[in-house]
Amino acid sequence: MRWQQFWAIARDGKIIACGQLRNFPGAQELGSLVVAPKWRDRGLGTILAKHLIEQATQPLYLECLGKGLPMFYSHLGFVPISWQELPRPLKFKFALSQFAKTLLKIPVEFMQYQGK
């Protein structure tokens, strides 16, 4: 991990939320968006995600594990896409997730930012 890719929100000297914008050839990934449990449901994830979206300079993608996250990201302008629609560098990165989705039926969604 490269700390330079991360953005964080701190309170009283402690990080309470973070996320990263990873660069790939021809694409970027919004990833590692995490809010400390005690600070959830206060809009911090939305604030941080919007900031990362604003910083993006290339087509922006992400992967969601679980059933609730796609709705969160759809409100921010992301739309579901198939694994086949991902740019080549992200296909390699998300290959294990695609395997888990297909064979193990783990809920995984790949999404691309389309704007609001």
Secondary structure per residue as TSV (DSSP state, phi and psi in degrees):
chain	resnum	aa	ss	phi	psi
A	1	M	-	360.0	144.6
A	2	R	-	-109.4	116.1
A	3	W	G	-61.6	-24.4
A	4	Q	G	-65.5	-19.3
A	5	Q	G	-84.9	-9.9
A	6	F	E	-95.1	146.1
A	7	W	E	-120.7	145.1
A	8	A	E	-138.9	156.7
A	9	I	E	-116.2	128.9
A	10	A	E	-120.2	153.2
A	11	R	E	-141.1	125.6
A	12	D	T	54.1	39.5
A	13	G	T	78.3	6.6
A	14	K	E	-119.2	138.7
A	15	I	E	-73.8	125.8
A	16	I	E	-113.0	-11.2
A	17	A	E	-158.1	147.1
A	18	C	E	-153.8	162.1
A	19	G	E	-163.7	163.6
A	20	Q	E	-134.9	157.2
A	21	L	E	-120.7	105.1
A	22	R	E	-94.8	139.3
A	23	N	E	-98.7	135.6
A	24	F	E	-133.0	161.6
A	25	P	T	-59.8	115.2
A	26	G	T	78.6	6.8
A	27	A	E	-160.2	164.8
A	28	Q	E	-133.4	157.2
A	29	E	E	-123.3	128.7
A	30	L	E	-87.5	119.8
A	31	G	E	-145.9	173.1
A	32	S	E	55.5	33.4
A	33	L	E	-78.4	113.1
A	34	V	E	-138.4	137.6
A	35	V	E	-122.5	132.7
A	36	A	-	-55.9	139.0
A	37	P	G	-49.6	-42.1
A	38	K	G	-67.0	-18.6
A	39	W	G	-107.1	6.6
A	40	R	T	-73.7	163.3
A	41	D	T	62.7	31.0
A	42	R	S	-122.9	6.0
A	43	G	S	88.3	2.9
A	44	L	H	-66.5	-40.0
A	45	G	H	-62.8	-39.5
A	46	T	H	-66.1	-45.3
A	47	I	H	-59.2	-47.0
A	48	L	H	-67.3	-42.8
A	49	A	H	-62.3	-43.6
A	50	K	H	-62.0	-39.1
A	51	H	H	-63.3	-45.1
A	52	L	H	-63.9	-39.1
A	53	I	H	-60.5	-43.4
A	54	E	H	-63.9	-30.0
A	55	Q	H	-79.4	-18.4
A	56	A	-	-64.2	138.0
A	57	T	-	-118.8	-1.4
A	58	Q	S	-135.8	170.8
A	59	P	-	-51.3	136.7
A	60	L	E	-113.0	133.6
A	61	Y	E	-132.7	165.2
A	62	L	E	-158.6	167.0
A	63	E	E	-124.6	139.7
A	64	C	E	-114.8	129.5
A	65	L	E	-104.7	125.7
A	66	G	S	109.6	177.3
A	67	K	S	-97.6	-23.8
A	68	G	S	-86.0	-28.0
A	69	L	H	-66.0	-37.4
A	70	P	H	-55.1	-37.0
A	71	M	H	-66.5	-41.3
A	72	F	H	-57.3	-49.0
A	73	Y	H	-73.1	-29.1
A	74	S	H	-65.3	-33.1
A	75	H	T	-66.0	-19.5
A	76	L	T	-94.4	-3.3
A	77	G	T	108.0	10.7
A	78	F	E	-90.8	146.4
A	79	V	E	-125.8	146.3
A	80	P	E	-66.0	142.4
A	81	I	E	-135.9	163.8
A	82	S	-	-83.3	161.7
A	83	W	G	-58.9	-36.0
A	84	Q	G	-64.2	-25.6
A	85	E	G	-82.5	-10.1
A	86	L	S	-68.6	149.0
A	87	P	-	-64.1	151.7
A	88	R	H	-49.2	-47.5
A	89	P	H	-60.3	-33.6
A	90	L	H	-79.4	-26.0
A	91	K	H	-59.6	-42.1
A	92	F	H	-64.9	-44.5
A	93	K	H	-65.2	-40.2
A	94	F	T	-93.1	8.2
A	95	A	H	-58.7	-42.0
A	96	L	H	-64.9	-38.9
A	97	S	H	-64.2	-39.4
A	98	Q	H	-63.7	-41.0
A	99	F	H	-59.8	-47.7
A	100	A	H	-63.0	-38.2
A	101	K	H	-66.3	-45.6
A	102	T	H	-74.4	-51.4
A	103	L	H	-89.8	-36.3
A	104	L	S	-99.7	-3.9
A	105	K	-	59.5	31.2
A	106	I	-	-77.1	133.2
A	107	P	-	-69.9	107.7
A	108	V	E	-130.1	134.0
A	109	E	E	-126.6	131.9
A	110	F	E	-99.6	137.1
A	111	M	E	-137.2	152.1
A	112	Q	E	-125.5	141.3
A	113	Y	E	-76.1	125.7
A	114	Q	-	-115.4	-5.2
A	115	G	-	89.3	171.2
A	116	K	-	-104.5	360.0
